[in-house]
Amino acid sequence: MRPSTALKMAVSIIVAATGLTAASTATAAPAAAPPPCSDGTLIQTDSGPVCGLDGDGVKNWLGVPYAAPPVGALRWEAPAPHPGWTTPVQATEPGSACPQPSDFRPGSTDENCLKLDVRVPENAGSGPLPVMVQLHGGGFRLGTPSNGTRLATAGKVIQVEVRYRLGIIGFLSHQALGANAGNYGIEDQQAALGWVKRNISKFGGDPGNVTIFGPSAGGSSVCANMASPTGSGLFHKGIIESGEYNSLRGVHATWQAQDCAAKLPTQAEAQAAGARFASAVGCGSAADVAACLRQVPVQTLLDAAGDGLGPNSGTMAPIVDGKTLTASPGQAFDTGQFNKVPVIHGVARDESQIRPADTPQAFEAQVRSQYGEFAPKVLKRYPLSQYPEPAAFIAARTVLADSTSVCPALLNDRRLAEHVPVYAYRFDDTNPPPLPFIDATKPAGAFHVGEFSYLYHGTFPNQAPLDPNQKALQAQLTSQWTGFARTGDPNVDGTPRWTPFTAEKQHQMSLLPAGTSRMTREVSWPHHCTFWNKLAPFTG
């Protein structure tokens, strides 16, 4: 299946934010023997001993197994406890990426991927350190975690980076796989959090002070774990970065419904999709469908699933399975039935997972096909005459950002703030460190996961050094993110005052470079959120 231009753009956006490289995949050239362990790094986990590496002011344990390899009969099963080992695991290089296609970067077919990295800053002082668990982005279909060395050392926190099952391997549902089949990727995340709870104190971390965070599908993962009954007690704070990106999907969707505001597929819908997928790979009429599916080669599964938007793709993102998720996150937030922890929550002002139109004719066609009967009202609210050239591109970018990100995020701010402390933000910097997906010929604006490009600057290819204005915002974000992880409050010395979002005071932090970030209430009306939120799921 050849991916569309729009899908290529969206995938490039999120893959760029995940740190996926050829060296981290199973299809890379055979690697040399892993580096030897550094002295003084041997630690006994509950599964067995591991040793790691010193370097860059941080001790690293890379590729530590947190569950049994989900292979053979364990494919499409909940993660099982690792049987353990007695000889020290040489945890000195990251594990493989979980199975994913090679449409855009070198892919992986290695199912033995349920491993995590632990990075502990040296000379961080006495007492247990706060723990930040990174859940990577990639549309639940792609990616690996980004190297958190800088965040760990600058913020004096322990960072844990999790690999979890993706795409059809991580989210297929079928009646033959059980009554609550389908959310294996979310279950993997929770198994990793369970490992952290049992083991992180041995690395100097505080198991009672764990923050989960991530960009894009990583942000959506934070929402899913907050909404999950089985996630209760596994974490204490959440940071949701650009977790709203496809709830108002229309005909130009680039991912299956999956974000923090979307209506997720029901178990019945997912199983029907799974039945079509099983038939597509030759297992639909097998005497034992589950056994047949578990014998299909990984590459065949990836090829048949494609981009997830075909009629026989199967589910490739979270579903309401009745156990791990009993409701979509937006609905759980609306009813108050979720794991109540403080959150930082926000999106970028101009982000879009759909390629904006670039001519007046294409703009009108995109609006009419995307918003159907509501298109005339959309065109009236976003006249091309109010935008500079390239007017069509900027207008389309603005419509898509308002409808799929800014306004759904504001709606979730309101829902969450009824129950927990919410520190809301809008990323407004139009000159962040560029990521590989940026088209330098178009005004990208404040793009998707722009704040992540600051927090993990230097882990993306060909990034120039930060200028002084950018360094100021990087320092602010690092202090606020790690300060929140430490205390549940992002207000720390050297940063602007960040007031909580409440029903009475709907404030967001406008994130800007050069020390100019400020609180703003100018969110709803400039983005037409009263209009857009009437079209959103779970609003009556």
C-alpha positions in Angstrom: 0.0 0.0 0.0 1.5 3.4 -1.0 0.8 6.0 1.6 -0.9 9.3 0.5 1.0 12.6 0.5 -1.1 13.8 3.5 -0.2 10.6 5.4 3.4 11.0 4.6 3.4 14.5 6.0 1.6 13.4 9.2 3.8 10.4 9.7 6.9 12.5 9.2 5.6 15.0 11.8 5.2 12.4 14.5 8.1 10.1 13.6 10.4 13.2 13.7 9.2 13.6 17.3 10.0 10.1 18.4 13.7 9.9 17.8 13.4 6.8 15.6 16.7 6.0 13.8 18.0 3.2 11.7 20.3 2.1 14.5 17.3 1.4 16.8 15.5 -0.9 14.4 15.6 -4.6 13.8 16.2 -4.1 10.1 19.5 -2.2 10.6 22.8 -3.9 9.8 23.9 -6.5 12.4 25.3 -4.6 15.4 28.7 -5.2 17.0 28.8 -6.7 20.5 27.3 -4.3 23.0 29.7 -2.0 25.0 30.8 -3.5 28.3 29.2 -2.4 31.5 30.7 0.4 33.6 31.9 -0.4 37.1 29.4 0.3 39.9 26.3 -0.1 37.7 25.2 -3.6 38.8 21.6 -3.5 40.2 19.4 -6.4 41.2 15.9 -6.0 39.7 13.0 -8.3 40.6 13.7 -10.2 37.4 17.4 -10.4 37.7 20.6 -8.4 37.7 21.4 -5.7 35.2 24.4 -3.5 34.6 24.7 -0.3 32.6 26.9 2.5 31.3 28.3 5.8 32.6 28.4 8.8 30.4 27.4 12.5 29.9 26.7 13.0 33.6 24.2 10.2 33.7 24.1 6.5 34.4 22.2 4.5 31.7 20.6 1.1 31.8 19.4 0.5 28.2 17.1 -2.2 26.8 16.0 -3.6 30.2 13.2 -6.2 29.8 10.1 -5.3 31.7 7.9 -8.2 30.5 8.2 -11.5 28.7 8.8 -11.3 25.0 5.3 -11.3 23.4 6.1 -13.9 20.8 4.5 -17.1 19.6 1.5 -17.9 21.8 2.0 -14.6 23.7 1.4 -12.5 20.6 -1.9 -10.6 21.2 -1.9 -11.5 24.9 -1.5 -9.1 27.8 2.1 -8.7 28.8 3.3 -11.6 30.9 5.9 -11.3 33.7 9.4 -12.0 32.5 10.6 -15.5 33.7 13.7 -13.8 35.0 17.5 -14.4 34.6 20.5 -15.0 36.9 23.4 -13.8 34.7 23.6 -10.0 34.6 21.9 -8.5 31.6 24.3 -6.2 29.8 21.9 -3.2 29.5 24.3 -1.0 27.4 22.4 -0.4 24.2 18.7 0.3 23.5 16.4 -2.5 22.5 14.8 -2.9 19.1 11.9 -0.8 17.9 8.6 -2.7 18.2 7.3 -3.9 14.9 6.4 -1.1 12.5 6.4 -0.5 8.7 9.3 0.8 6.7 7.4 3.3 4.6 9.2 6.3 5.9 12.2 5.1 8.1 13.8 1.7 8.4 11.1 -0.5 10.0 11.2 -3.4 12.5 9.8 -6.9 12.7 11.3 -7.7 16.1 8.5 -8.6 18.5 11.0 -9.1 21.4 10.8 -5.3 22.1 9.2 -4.9 25.5 12.2 -3.1 27.0 12.9 0.2 28.7 15.8 2.6 29.3 16.6 4.1 32.7 18.7 7.3 32.9 19.8 8.5 36.3 21.6 11.8 36.7 24.9 11.8 38.6 25.5 14.2 41.5 21.8 14.9 41.9 21.9 15.2 45.7 20.4 13.0 48.4 17.0 11.5 48.6 15.0 9.6 46.1 14.5 11.4 42.7 11.3 12.1 40.9 10.7 9.8 38.0 9.5 10.8 34.5 8.3 8.0 32.2 8.3 8.9 28.6 5.6 7.4 26.3 6.7 8.1 22.8 4.6 9.4 19.9 4.1 8.0 16.4 0.4 7.6 15.9 0.4 4.3 17.8 2.0 2.9 14.6 5.6 4.1 14.6 8.5 5.3 16.7 10.8 4.8 19.6 11.5 7.0 22.6 13.9 9.9 22.5 17.1 10.0 24.5 16.3 11.8 27.7 19.9 12.5 28.9 19.6 16.2 28.8 16.3 16.4 30.6 17.5 14.0 33.3 20.7 15.9 34.0 19.3 19.4 33.7 16.2 18.7 35.7 17.7 16.2 38.2 15.1 13.6 37.5 15.2 9.9 36.5 13.9 9.4 33.1 12.4 6.0 31.9 11.8 5.5 28.2 9.3 2.8 27.2 8.9 0.7 24.1 5.4 -0.7 23.6 3.6 -2.7 21.0 2.3 -0.6 18.1 -0.1 -0.8 15.2 -1.7 -4.1 14.3 0.6 -6.0 16.8 -0.4 -3.7 19.6 -4.2 -3.1 19.0 -5.8 -5.8 16.9 -9.1 -7.0 18.3 -10.9 -10.2 17.3 -13.4 -12.4 19.0 -11.0 -15.3 18.9 -8.5 -13.3 20.9 -10.8 -12.9 23.9 -13.6 -10.8 25.3 -11.5 -7.7 26.0 -8.8 -8.0 23.3 -7.2 -5.0 21.7 -5.3 -2.6 23.9 -2.0 -4.5 24.2 0.1 -1.4 23.7 -1.6 0.4 26.6 -1.2 -2.8 28.7 2.5 -2.8 27.9 2.8 0.8 29.1 1.1 -0.2 32.3 3.4 -3.2 32.7 6.3 -0.9 32.4 4.8 1.4 35.0 4.4 -1.7 37.2 8.1 -2.4 36.7 8.9 1.2 37.7 6.8 0.8 40.8 8.6 -2.4 41.9 12.2 -1.5 40.9 12.9 2.2 40.5 13.9 2.7 44.1 16.9 0.5 43.4 18.0 3.1 40.9 17.5 6.0 43.3 14.0 6.9 42.2 10.8 7.5 44.2 8.1 5.0 43.3 5.6 7.3 44.9 6.4 10.2 42.6 6.0 9.1 39.0 5.0 11.4 36.1 4.0 10.0 32.7 4.4 12.3 29.7 4.8 12.3 26.0 4.1 14.0 22.7 1.3 13.4 20.2 0.3 9.7 20.6 2.4 9.8 23.7 0.1 12.5 25.0 -2.8 10.5 23.9 -1.3 7.6 25.9 -1.2 9.7 29.0 -5.0 10.4 28.5 -5.6 6.7 27.9 -3.8 5.7 31.1 -5.7 8.4 33.0 -9.0 7.0 31.7 -8.0 3.4 32.4 -9.3 1.6 35.5 -6.2 -0.7 35.3 -3.9 2.3 35.3 -5.0 3.3 38.8 -2.1 3.8 41.3 0.7 3.4 38.6 1.5 7.1 38.3 0.9 10.4 40.1 1.0 13.1 37.5 0.6 13.5 33.8 2.0 15.8 31.1 -0.1 15.7 27.9 1.7 17.3 24.9 -0.3 17.7 21.7 -2.6 14.8 22.7 -5.5 16.3 20.7 -5.0 15.9 17.0 -7.7 13.9 15.2 -11.0 14.0 17.1 -12.9 15.9 14.3 -11.6 13.6 11.6 -13.7 14.1 8.4 -12.6 12.5 5.2 -9.0 13.6 5.4 -8.0 11.6 8.4 -4.4 10.4 8.6 -4.8 8.1 11.6 -7.5 5.9 13.1 -9.5 7.7 15.8 -7.1 7.8 18.8 -6.5 11.1 20.5 -7.6 12.5 23.9 -10.8 13.9 22.6 -11.8 11.3 20.0 -14.6 8.8 20.1 -12.7 5.5 20.1 -14.0 2.4 18.4 -16.2 0.1 20.6 -15.3 -3.5 21.2 -17.9 -4.6 18.7 -16.6 -2.2 16.0 -13.0 -3.3 16.7 -13.9 -7.0 16.5 -15.7 -6.5 13.2 -12.6 -4.8 11.8 -10.5 -7.6 13.2 -12.6 -10.2 11.4 -12.1 -8.4 8.1 -8.3 -8.3 8.8 -8.2 -12.0 9.7 -9.8 -12.8 6.4 -7.3 -10.5 4.6 -4.4 -12.5 5.9 -5.9 -15.9 5.2 -7.2 -16.7 8.7 -10.9 -15.8 8.5 -12.1 -19.4 8.1 -9.4 -21.2 10.0 -10.5 -23.7 12.6 -8.5 -21.8 15.2 -8.4 -18.2 14.1 -6.2 -17.1 17.0 -3.6 -19.8 16.4 -3.6 -19.0 12.6 -3.1 -15.2 13.3 -0.2 -16.0 15.6 1.6 -17.9 12.8 1.4 -15.1 10.3 4.8 -13.5 9.7 5.1 -10.0 11.1 5.9 -8.4 7.8 2.7 -9.9 6.3 0.7 -8.4 9.2 2.3 -5.0 8.7 1.7 -5.0 5.0 -1.9 -6.1 5.3 -2.6 -3.4 7.9 -1.1 -0.7 5.8 -1.8 2.8 7.1 -4.8 1.7 9.1 -7.4 3.5 6.9 -8.2 0.6 4.5 -11.4 -1.4 4.8 -9.5 -4.5 6.1 -6.8 -2.8 8.2 -8.0 -3.9 11.7 -7.7 -1.6 14.7 -4.2 0.0 15.2 -4.9 2.3 18.1 -6.7 2.3 21.4 -10.3 1.0 21.6 -13.0 0.8 24.3 -12.4 -2.8 25.2 -14.4 -2.9 28.4 -11.4 -3.6 30.7 -8.3 -1.5 30.0 -10.5 1.3 28.6 -14.2 1.4 29.6 -14.7 4.8 27.9 -13.0 7.1 25.5 -10.7 9.5 27.4 -12.8 12.5 26.5 -15.9 10.8 27.8 -14.1 9.7 31.0 -12.9 13.3 31.6 -16.5 14.6 31.0 -18.0 12.2 33.5 -15.2 12.4 36.1 -14.5 8.7 35.9 -10.8 8.7 35.5 -7.5 8.5 37.6 -7.4 11.9 39.2 -3.8 13.3 39.0 -2.5 16.8 38.4 -1.7 17.5 34.7 0.1 19.9 32.4 -1.9 19.9 29.2 -1.6 21.7 25.9 -1.2 21.8 22.2 0.5 24.0 19.6 -1.4 26.9 18.1 -0.9 26.0 14.4 -0.6 22.2 14.5 -2.3 20.0 11.9 -2.2 16.3 11.1 -3.7 17.0 7.7 -1.8 18.8 4.9 -3.3 22.2 4.5 -4.6 23.2 1.1 -2.4 25.8 -0.8 -4.8 27.4 -3.3 -8.1 29.1 -2.8 -9.9 26.4 -4.8 -8.2 23.7 -2.8 -9.0 25.4 0.4 -12.7 25.6 -0.3 -12.7 22.0 -1.5 -10.9 20.8 1.6 -13.3 22.6 3.9 -16.4 21.3 2.1 -15.1 17.7 2.1 -13.8 17.8 5.7 -16.8 19.6 7.4 -19.7 18.7 5.1 -22.9 20.5 6.1 -21.0 22.9 8.3 -18.6 24.1 5.5 -20.5 27.3 4.8 -20.2 28.4 8.4 -16.5 27.5 8.4 -15.8 29.5 5.2 -17.7 32.5 6.7 -15.6 32.4 9.9 -12.3 32.0 8.0 -12.4 34.3 5.0 -9.3 34.3 2.9 -9.3 38.1 2.9 -8.1 38.1 6.5 -4.9 36.2 5.9 -1.6 37.3 4.3 -0.1 35.3 1.4 0.0 32.4 1.1 -3.5 33.0 2.3 -5.1 29.7 1.4 -2.4 27.7 3.2 -2.5 29.9 6.3 -6.3 29.8 6.4 -6.4 26.0 6.0 -3.7 25.5 8.6 -5.7 27.7 11.0 -9.0 25.9 10.4 -7.4 22.5 10.9 -5.6 23.5 14.0 -8.6 25.2 15.6 -11.0 22.3 14.8 -8.7 19.3 15.7 -6.3 20.6 18.3 -6.8 24.0 20.0 -10.5 23.8 20.7 -10.6 20.1 21.6 -7.8 20.7 24.0 -9.6 23.7 25.6 -12.7 21.4 26.0 -10.6 18.8 27.8 -9.1 21.6 29.9 -12.6 22.4 31.1 -13.5 18.8 31.7 -10.3 18.0 33.6 -10.3 21.2 35.7 -13.6 20.1 37.3 -11.7 17.4 39.1 -7.9 17.9 39.1 -5.3 20.7 39.0 -4.7 21.7 35.3 -1.8 23.7 34.1 -2.9 24.5 30.5 -0.6 25.8 27.8 -0.6 26.8 24.1 2.7 26.6 22.3 2.8 29.9 20.4 6.5 30.0 19.3 6.6 30.3 15.5 10.4 29.8 15.3 11.1 26.7 17.3 14.1 24.4 16.5 13.1 23.0 13.1 12.2 19.3 12.8 12.9 17.2 9.7 9.2 17.4 8.5 9.1 21.2 8.2 8.6 22.6 4.7 10.8 25.7 4.8 8.9 27.1 1.8 5.6 27.4 3.8 4.8 29.3 7.0 4.5 26.3 9.4 3.7 28.6 12.4 3.8 27.1 15.9 3.9 23.5 14.8 2.9 20.1 16.3 5.0 19.0 19.3 7.2 22.2 19.0 7.9 22.2 22.7 9.3 18.6 22.4 11.8 19.9 19.9 13.1 22.1 22.8 13.0 19.5 25.5 14.9 17.0 23.4 17.0 19.4 21.3 20.0 17.6 19.9 18.4 14.2 19.5 17.0 15.1 16.1 19.2 15.1 13.0 20.8 18.2 11.6 19.6 20.6 14.3 21.5 23.9 14.6 22.5 25.2 18.0 19.8 27.2 19.8 20.0 30.9 19.6 19.8 33.0 22.9 16.0 33.5 22.6 15.5 29.7 22.1 17.8 28.9 25.0 15.6 30.9 27.3 12.5 29.0 26.4 14.4 25.6 26.6 15.5 26.6 30.1 11.9 27.6 31.1 10.3 24.4 29.7 12.9 22.2 31.4 12.4 23.9 34.7 8.6 23.8 34.5 8.3 20.2 33.3 10.8 18.8 35.8 9.5 21.1 38.6 6.0 19.8 38.0 7.3 16.2 38.1 9.0 17.0 41.4 6.0 18.7 43.2 2.9 18.7 41.0 3.4 22.5 40.5 5.3 24.0 37.5 6.0 27.3 39.4 9.7 27.3 40.1 12.3 30.0 40.4 13.3 31.6 37.1 10.0 30.9 35.3 6.9 33.0 34.7 4.0 32.6 37.1 1.7 29.8 35.8 -1.8 29.9 37.3 -4.1 26.8 37.2 -6.9 26.6 34.7 -10.3 26.8 36.3 -13.9 27.2 35.2 -13.8 30.8 36.5 -10.3 31.7 35.2 -9.6 29.8 31.9 -6.0 30.8 31.7 -3.4 29.1 29.5 0.4 29.7 29.5 1.4 31.1 26.1 4.8 29.5 25.5 7.1 32.0 23.8 10.9 32.4 23.4 13.2 35.0 25.0 11.5 35.0 28.4 8.2 36.4 27.0 5.9 33.5 27.9 2.8 34.8 29.6 -0.7 33.8 30.8 -3.5 34.4 28.4 -7.3 34.0 28.3 -7.4 34.7 24.6 -8.1 31.2 23.5 -11.8 30.5 22.8 -12.9 33.4 20.8 -10.0 33.8 18.4 -10.1 30.1 17.6 -14.0 30.0 17.3 -14.1 27.3 19.9 -17.8 27.9 20.8 -18.5 26.8 17.2 -16.1 23.9 17.0 -17.0 22.4 20.3 -20.6 22.0 19.3 -19.3 19.5 16.7 -17.0 17.6 19.2 -17.7 14.1 20.7 -19.3 13.9 24.2 -20.7 17.4 24.2 -24.4 16.4 24.3 
